[in-house]
Amino acid sequence: MIPELRTKRLILRDWRHEDLDAFAIFWMDPVASAYIGGPVSGRGEAWRKMASYIGHWQLRGYGFWVLQKHDDPSPLGYCGLWYPEDWPEPEIGWAVFPAYQRQGFASEAAVAVRVYAAALGWTTLISLINPNNIASQGVATKLGATREREIAINGKPALVFRHCLSDSTVSIPKE
């Protein structure tokens, strides 16, 4: 049900039970998950969060993919399309586990996801980014997204970055 996408270095794939360890470590870490609503209280809550990401695919037909390198099946983060019931519009989101940050994986995965969204006929996406998350703001800007405004999501401030999915912007950004 979840299509596999490939980039130069990554495989964007379905979720597996064996991903839970890495996912739980990430979500229970108050520093690593601070900008995306974490931390969670334990493995059970991390499992339910992972299950909601899988369920999003069932309910919407799209969602987050697990990121892994071609030569290593261990998850290094996730990236994809997110549009829960209370969201303002479809979002492209990403999270990369600390050991893999600052290596361009979020940008590389997001380009593949934007191409996928464009193939679905979508013309725009947003990214909702915590105002203190400078790294994710940099990824959004690198992808050609523009900052529009600040809104509140679940009572917390979020910057709205707009991605236009025209042929000119759905390209691999230069390093």
N, C-alpha and C positions, 0 to 999 in steps of 0.2 A: 504494500500500500504506500509506503514512503519511498519515492524514487531516490536513487543514488546519484549524486552529482560528484564530479571530479574536477579538480583544478591542478595546477602544476605540482603542488606539494600535498594537497589535501584530498580526502574522501569525506563527503558530507553524506552521512548514512543514517539508518534507522537506529532507534534506541534499543538497548539490550540490558537484561538484568545485570550483567557483569559491569555495566557502566556505573552502577549505583555507588560503589566505593568512592570513585573519583568525584562523582557528582555530590555525594554527601559531604566529603571533605571540603569541597569548594563552598557549598551552601552553609555549612556550619561555621566557616571561618568568618568572623565579624569584619575583618579588613577586606578580604577578597570579595565578599558579597554585599558590602556596605552600600554600593551605589545602585543595587538592583533589588532592594527590599529585604535583604538578609540581615542577620543570619537566621537560619531555621534552628529549631530546638533539638533536633536529633535526626537519626537516620530515617525514622518513620515519616517525619515531615518532609525530608528530602525525597523519600520514595513517592509520597503523594504529589509533590511538585513535579517530579519526573513523570508520574502517571498523567498529570494534567497536560503536560507537553505532548505526550503520546495521544491522549484523548482529543487534543486540539486538531490533530490530523483527521481523526474520525469525524468530528463535528464540522470542520471547515474545509477539509480536503487539502490543507497545507499546514505548515507549522515549523517548528525548530528541528534542525538536523544536528546530530552529534558530529563533531569535527575530530578527525584523526589523520595522522600522517599516512602516506602510502605504505611505509615500511614498518608501521607500529600500530596495532589495533587499539592501543590505549586512548581513551578520550582526552582531548586537550581543550575542549570547550564546546560551545554550541552556537548556532546561528540560524536564523530563519525568519519566517513570517508569523506574526502574532496579532490576533484580533479577538480578544475575549469580549464577552457581552458588554462590558462597561467601558470599552476603549473608544477614543474619539474617531479613529479610523485605522486601517491596516498599518501595521508597523513592521519595519525590519529591525531586528535586534540581534545582539551578539554578546557573548561572554567568553573570555579566554582564561583558562586557569593560570594562576600566577607563574608557574615555571615556564609557560609558553608565551607570556606577554612580551610585547615590544619586538616581535619577530615578523609582523605583517600578516599573521594568520587571520585576524578579524577582518581586515580589508580584503584579503584574498577570498575568504568565504563569502563576505557580503557582496562582492562583485558577482559571484556565481548565483547567489540568491536573487539579486536584482535582475539578472538575465532570465532566471526562472520566472520571476514575477512578470517581467515584460512579455515572456512567451505566453503567460496566462491572459494577456491583454490588459494588464494593469498599466496605468500611466503615471501613477504617483504612489509614494509611500512616505511614512514619517518614521523618524526615530525619536523616542522620548528618552532624554538623557538627563541624569542628575546634574544640576548646575556645577557641582564640585568635581564631576568626572571629566577632567581635562583630556584624558587619553581617549575616551569614547567620542568626545567632541572633535578631537583630531581625526579619528577614523571617519566620522560623518563628513567632515570638511574635505578630507582626502578623496572621498567618494563623490564629491561634487554637490553634496547636500548644502542647503542654506538654512541658517537659523531664522525662524519665523517669529516665535514668541515664547513666553513662559506660561505654563498652565499648572494646575494641581491634578495629580493622579494619586488616588487613595490618600488624599490629604497632604501629599508631599509635592514640592515644586519639581517641575520637569521642563526642560527646554525642548521645544519642538523643532526638529530639523527636517526639512522637506527634501525628498529625493524625487527628481523628475526622471522618469524612465524613458527618455527619448533615445534614439540611436546614438546621439552624440554624448550622452552621459553614461550609457551602459557599456563602459569599456574598462579595461584594466588600468587602474591609476598608476602613474609613473612613481617609482620609488624616490 
